[in-house]
Amino acid sequence: MALAGESAPAKQAFQTAASYANDVGLLAEEVDSATGEPIGNFPQAFSHIGLINAARAIRDTTQPPTG
């Protein structure tokens, strides 16, 4: 969304995704849509890489370049 110029929806989606982290910051494979409870395994490389890339895309499209 951020790369498509939709910064505000991208920020909201990012905040929603990050809110599903458990008490030690881990993100589960799935979230129960009814309860919000994390279910499944905790494959950290995939979930955190996606979250980091989303954060960078949001930053890059909302802040002027420095340097």
C-alpha positions as CSV (number, residue, x, y, z in Angstrom):
1,M,0.0,0.0,0.0
2,A,2.8,2.4,0.9
3,L,4.6,1.8,-2.4
4,A,1.3,2.5,-4.2
5,G,1.0,5.9,-2.5
6,E,-1.5,4.9,0.1
7,S,0.4,5.9,3.2
8,A,-2.4,6.3,5.6
9,P,-4.0,2.9,4.9
10,A,-0.5,1.4,5.0
11,K,0.2,2.8,8.5
12,Q,-3.2,1.5,9.7
13,A,-2.5,-2.0,8.3
14,F,1.0,-2.0,9.8
15,Q,-0.3,-1.0,13.2
16,T,-3.0,-3.6,13.1
17,A,-0.5,-6.3,12.1
18,A,2.0,-5.3,14.8
19,S,-0.8,-5.3,17.4
20,Y,-1.1,-9.1,17.0
21,A,2.3,-9.7,18.5
22,N,2.2,-11.6,21.8
23,D,3.6,-10.6,25.1
24,V,7.2,-11.3,24.0
25,G,6.8,-9.7,20.6
26,L,6.3,-12.9,18.5
27,L,3.9,-13.1,15.6
28,A,2.0,-16.3,15.0
29,E,1.3,-17.8,11.6
30,E,-2.4,-17.1,12.0
31,V,-4.8,-15.1,14.2
32,D,-8.2,-16.3,15.2
33,S,-10.5,-13.7,13.5
34,A,-13.1,-14.0,16.2
35,T,-10.9,-13.7,19.3
36,G,-7.6,-12.2,18.0
37,E,-5.8,-15.0,19.6
38,P,-2.5,-16.1,17.9
39,I,-2.7,-19.7,16.6
40,G,-0.2,-21.9,14.8
41,N,3.5,-21.8,14.8
42,F,5.8,-18.8,15.3
43,P,7.9,-18.5,12.1
44,Q,9.8,-15.4,13.1
45,A,11.9,-14.8,10.0
46,F,9.0,-14.6,7.6
47,S,6.7,-12.5,9.8
48,H,9.4,-10.1,11.0
49,I,10.9,-9.6,7.6
50,G,7.5,-8.6,6.2
51,L,6.9,-6.3,9.1
52,I,10.3,-4.6,8.7
53,N,9.9,-4.2,5.0
54,A,6.4,-2.7,5.5
55,A,7.8,-0.3,8.1
56,R,10.7,0.8,5.7
57,A,8.3,1.3,2.8
58,I,6.0,3.5,5.0
59,R,9.0,5.4,6.2
60,D,10.4,5.9,2.7
61,T,7.2,7.1,1.3
62,T,6.3,9.5,4.1
63,Q,9.6,11.1,5.0
64,P,11.9,13.2,2.8
65,P,15.3,11.5,2.0
66,T,18.2,12.5,4.2
67,G,21.7,12.8,3.2
